[in-house]
Amino acid sequence: MDLLGKYDNLPSGHEILFNQAYGISNWYFANSSLSVTSYTLTDKSVNFYAVPNVIEVTSQDDLAAISTDLAGNYILLNDIVLNENEAGFDSDGWIPIGSYPNVFTGVFNGNRYKITNLWINRPLNTYVGLFGYTTYKAKISNLGVEIAEGKSVRGDNRVGGIVGYLEDSFITNVYSLGNINGITHVGGIVGGTECVSIINAYSIGNINGSGEVGGIAGQAAVYSNITNTYSIGNISGNKYIGGIAGYIDYGSNISNNIAINSLVNGSNYTSRVVGYIGTSSVNSVVSNNFALDNMTGGVNYDGATNSFSNSGNISYHGTDKTEAELKIQETYSDAIEGDGLGGLGWQFGDNNTAPWKIESNKNNGYPYFYWQEL
């Protein structure tokens, strides 16, 4: 269950009755396994949770301390501006939370707050990001990560803005803002994946590596799902370069994404949405994606003909649209109106099932997420 915070701002002395509130019978204080059914306020604001042992994160010290309890349930209660002279940093920048073999297996609910001023300069390291390595059903949600101006997140292999390597984990409602650099498996949200879901996410920034580089994920492997995402920025490298994912295989699904990149550039296996689908892949799907039609790039691989061309396969490329077309809701109307012309599954609304919105004065007119504040 996702962490659920209950916030009250009531006069001192007011009694709160929790029994069956929101259909949940047990409520807990933070850091407590004892449930409560009622509480008389002594402060104006108190937090309760629908799961036990929730750990509240309010400072950089709290954030850095996650590395000492990698299986905890965490909730962020405010924005954090990272300071390189405080906890969690060394001379090479932020120390990623969780790395092999000490991996993050818990829950981190950003609670629609953001962590800013992140930078990492570890060009010889694997598993580089705010989180280094997550697995065993780990969850990261409702979080923004903004990289320090003039700096980047830099590593060697498996480098991402949110997570370096996402394995058997879930990411929802997140974004990354800033530049990311590595060698292989380099992505705006995650570097590499295996058996994961990345849903309702976006990345804005320049992503650069040598191989398997993507605006959202460098590599999406073994039944990984990337749905409802968009990427803005330059994506560049040598081999397996894509606006959403550089390389996918083994039953992965890349659908309902928008590559709004100004440039996707590589010399081999390069395309606007997915650079390449591995030959060992079984039942991988790349469908219902859109791409900005003025993107240019190196040599594109056409999976249908097993040849190279300047145009590539439409499933790899996504359906090309002009900037004007991507900024109108009618472009995505198959799902909106239910007209039966393709059922693209694009859902516009104000919840996680229908996450997309579009307005001319937000996100430069491109689709954005209902939770997004720019």
URKAGI-V408124 format. One record per run of one state. SS is the DSSP state (2 for helix, 1 for strand, 0 for the rest). FROM is the first residue (numbers start at 1). TO is the last residue. If there is no record, write none. Layout:
BEGIN
ss=SS from=FROM to=TO
ss=SS from=FROM to=TO
END
This chain:
BEGIN
ss=0 from=1 to=4
ss=1 from=5 to=9
ss=0 from=10 to=14
ss=1 from=15 to=17
ss=0 from=18 to=20
ss=2 from=21 to=23
ss=0 from=24 to=26
ss=1 from=27 to=28
ss=0 from=29 to=34
ss=1 from=35 to=36
ss=0 from=37 to=37
ss=1 from=38 to=40
ss=0 from=41 to=44
ss=1 from=45 to=49
ss=0 from=50 to=53
ss=1 from=54 to=57
ss=0 from=58 to=59
ss=2 from=60 to=68
ss=0 from=69 to=72
ss=1 from=73 to=76
ss=0 from=77 to=79
ss=1 from=80 to=81
ss=0 from=82 to=88
ss=1 from=89 to=90
ss=0 from=91 to=92
ss=1 from=93 to=94
ss=0 from=95 to=96
ss=1 from=97 to=97
ss=0 from=98 to=98
ss=1 from=99 to=99
ss=0 from=100 to=101
ss=1 from=102 to=102
ss=0 from=103 to=103
ss=1 from=104 to=104
ss=0 from=105 to=106
ss=1 from=107 to=118
ss=0 from=119 to=119
ss=1 from=120 to=121
ss=0 from=122 to=125
ss=1 from=126 to=128
ss=0 from=129 to=130
ss=1 from=131 to=134
ss=0 from=135 to=138
ss=1 from=139 to=147
ss=0 from=148 to=151
ss=1 from=152 to=154
ss=0 from=155 to=156
ss=1 from=157 to=160
ss=0 from=161 to=162
ss=1 from=163 to=167
ss=0 from=168 to=169
ss=1 from=170 to=177
ss=0 from=178 to=178
ss=1 from=179 to=181
ss=0 from=182 to=183
ss=1 from=184 to=187
ss=0 from=188 to=189
ss=1 from=190 to=194
ss=0 from=195 to=196
ss=1 from=197 to=204
ss=0 from=205 to=206
ss=1 from=207 to=208
ss=0 from=209 to=210
ss=1 from=211 to=214
ss=0 from=215 to=216
ss=1 from=217 to=221
ss=0 from=222 to=224
ss=1 from=225 to=232
ss=0 from=233 to=233
ss=1 from=234 to=236
ss=0 from=237 to=238
ss=1 from=239 to=242
ss=0 from=243 to=244
ss=1 from=245 to=248
ss=0 from=249 to=252
ss=1 from=253 to=259
ss=0 from=260 to=262
ss=1 from=263 to=265
ss=0 from=266 to=267
ss=1 from=268 to=271
ss=0 from=272 to=273
ss=1 from=274 to=277
ss=0 from=278 to=284
ss=1 from=285 to=287
ss=0 from=288 to=289
ss=1 from=290 to=292
ss=0 from=293 to=299
ss=1 from=300 to=302
ss=0 from=303 to=306
ss=1 from=307 to=309
ss=0 from=310 to=313
ss=2 from=314 to=317
ss=0 from=318 to=318
ss=1 from=319 to=321
ss=0 from=322 to=322
ss=2 from=323 to=326
ss=0 from=327 to=328
ss=2 from=329 to=337
ss=0 from=338 to=347
ss=1 from=348 to=348
ss=0 from=349 to=355
ss=1 from=356 to=357
ss=0 from=358 to=362
ss=2 from=363 to=365
ss=0 from=366 to=367
ss=1 from=368 to=369
ss=0 from=370 to=374
END
